[in-house]
Amino acid sequence: MAKEMTTDTRLVVLDMAGTTVADGGLVERAFAVAAGELGVEPGSADHAEKLDYVRATMGESKISVFRHLFGEEPLAQRANSAFEKAYGELVDGGHIAPVAGAREAIEALTASGRTVVLSTGFARVTQDAILDALGWQDLVPLTLCPADAGGRGRPYPDMVLEAFLRTGAADGVQQIAVVGDTSYDMLSGVRAGAGLVAGVLTGAHDEAALRAAGAGHVLGSVAELPALLLGSDRSGGDGR
């Protein structure tokens, strides 16, 4: 279970796709392209099984997903490259947008003295394409992908801890809040020892899955986060 927050939150680590960025199912569309390139027939049982795994592991490093699905490293790398290319083209085609109120929430948290970091399971090239498409290049002081934290993405705690180390914004991990839309986001926050782990319902997983993975809070969207954190800080409790 996630810990209750007992001290002032100083560092907020936010997921991107599904949490702050609405991509309208682009992961599944890009996966279909990647799977097709490796000979997985659309509509086949193999395709359905692999797609179910992609859905279940939303939030995980994409290369890790493809290693599981295709086994051999050359095949995994080929699938990952095809996926990133297809996703990037969809992003460039204008198929993403901010989650309603996400930018305002980030700006409110920043204005309140918190440091906000954006993290993703995508490769850096895809993360940068999303940031460029949204005009978010300068919105936060740090963005992280798995390669920035030694190569391990969620559900490992590495990106959260990398944000803690790089920013120096928090005195201890209990001053970190981790927010995302998947069970893997929740697990990464719990494993990092974050003082607050919150799920949002704008992405891949439902409330039951988020809570089962350790969410102490489940919000309708990231737009509700400033009120939660400011209320928690004032009360000295967990804001529930």
N, C-alpha and C positions, 0 to 999 in steps of 0.2 A: 504493500500500500504506500501511497505517496505521503510524505511528511506534511504536517500542518506548518504553515509559514509562521515563524516566531520572530523574525526580524525583518527590517526594512528591505524590500526588494530593490536591488541596485542594477542588476543585469537581467535583461529579458531576451531569451533566445526564441525566435519565431520561425516556424516552418514557412515555406513559400507556397507551392502548389497545393490548393485545397484549404489553406489557412489564411494567407494574405493575398494569394493569387488565385483567381477563378479561371481554370483552364478548360472547362466544359468537356471533360473526358478525353483530353488530348493524349494522355498516357496510353489509354487503350487503343486509340487510333494509331499512334506511333508504334505500339507493340505489334499491331496487325501487320504493319509494313515490315518490321524487323523479322517477325516470324515467317512471313511470306518469302523473304529473301533467303531464309534457311530451309525452305521447302515445306513448311507447315501449311497444310491446306486449310483455307478458311472454311468454317463450317464442320470441320472434322472433329472427332472426339479428342484427338491430340491437341488441336487448337483450343478447344473448350477447356481442357484440363490445364493447359499452360496459362490461359487467360485467368482462370480461377486462382492460380498461384500468384499471378501479377496483382490481382485485386487484393488477395490476402496479405501481400507483402508491401502494399503501398507505403511509401516513406523510407523503404530500405534503399541502399545504394543500388543503382540499376545494374551495374556490372556484376554485383553479387547475385542479383536475381537471375541474370542470364547465365552465370556460372552454374547455378542450380538447374536451370531449365535445359541447358545444352551440354553440360559436362565438360567437354574438351575446351581448353583455354582459347585456341584459335577460333572456334565456333562462337564462344561467348563474346570474344572481342569483336567479331564480325557482326553479331547480333546487336551488341551495344552501340557500335558505330552507326549501324543502320537506324537504330532507335533514335539516337541523338540527332542524326541528320534529319529524320522525318519530323521529330518534335520541333527542332529549330525552324524548319520550313513552315510548320503550322504557326509557330510564334510570329515569324516574320510576316505571315499572311494575316495577322491581326486577330487571331483566334483566342487571345487571352485578355484579361482585364483584371483590375484590382478587385478583391472582395469588397463589397460595399462597406465603406467606413474604415478600411484597413490603413490607408495612408494617414487619415486623420488620427487613428488610434496610435500609430507609430509616432506621429508628431506630438501628440499629447503626452505620451510616455517620455519622449525626449525632453519636452519642455518642463516636465516634472523632475528632471534630473537623472532619470534612468538612462542606461546605455542599452540600445537595442541592436541585436545582431540577427541577420537573416541567414537561415541555413537550408540546405536542400540535399536530396539524394541524387540529384542530377550531376553530370560532369560540369566543370567550370565553364566550358564554352556554351552550354545550354543555360546555365545560371546567368551568365553575362547577357545572353540574348534576351532573356526574360526581363532583366533589369533595364536593358536598353529600350525594349519595346514599351515598358511602362514609364520610362523617364525616371527611374529610381536609382540611378547610378550614385547619387550623392545623398540618398535619403538616410542611410545609416552609415556608421563609421567602419563596419566590418561585415562582410558576407563570407560564408563558409560552405564548401562542398566537401565530400569525403576525402578527396586528395589533399585538402588543406590540413587535414587532421591525421595524416599518416595512412590514409586509404580505407579505413574502416568507417562506414556510415552507420546509420541506425540499424538495429536497436542498440548498438554500442554507445557508450556515453562520450565518445571521443570528441565529437564536434562541440558538444556543450562544454566540455572541459577545455577544449582549445579556445573557445570564446572567453571562458573565465581567465585563462592564462594570458591571452593576447591583449584583452582590454584592460585588465587590472581594475575593473570597475567594482568588483565585489570583494569584501574581506574574507568571505568563505562561501562554500557552495550553497549554504542555506539562504544566501541572498540572491539566488538565481531563480527566475521563473522560466519554465519551458512550456511552450504552447504549440500544439499541432492538431492535425485532424486524423491521425492514424494511431493504432496501438503501438507501432514502433516508435513514434514520437514520445508517447507516454513512457515506454520502457527506457528510452535513452535518458529521459529526465529523472526517472526513479534511480537508475543505475549511477547517474552523476551525483546523486544526493541533493538535487534541487529542492529548495524550500517550498516551491509551488509548482505543481504539474497540472496543466489544464488542457482539456480537449475542446475542440470546436466542432460544430455539426455542419460545417459548410463543405466537407470533403468526403473522404473515402469510408470512414467507419462510424458506426452508430454509438449511442451513449453506452450501451451495455459493453461493447468491445473496448471503448475508451476506459471505462471504469475498471473493467477486468484487468487491463494492462497497467493500472495505477493512477488514473486521473483522480485528483482530489476535487476537481471542479469540471463541469461540462457547460460550456457557454454556447449560446446560439451562434455567435460569430466572434471574431477577434475584436469587433467594434465594442464589445462589452468589457474588454480587458482593462482599459484604464479605470473604469469605475470599480472593478473588482480589486485591483491593486491599490488604488488610493483608499478604498474602504478598508482593506486589510491593514494597510499601514497605519491608518488612524486608530483602528480598533486594537491593533497589536495581536490579532488572531488571524484566522484563515479566511475571513470574509464571508463565511457561509451563514 
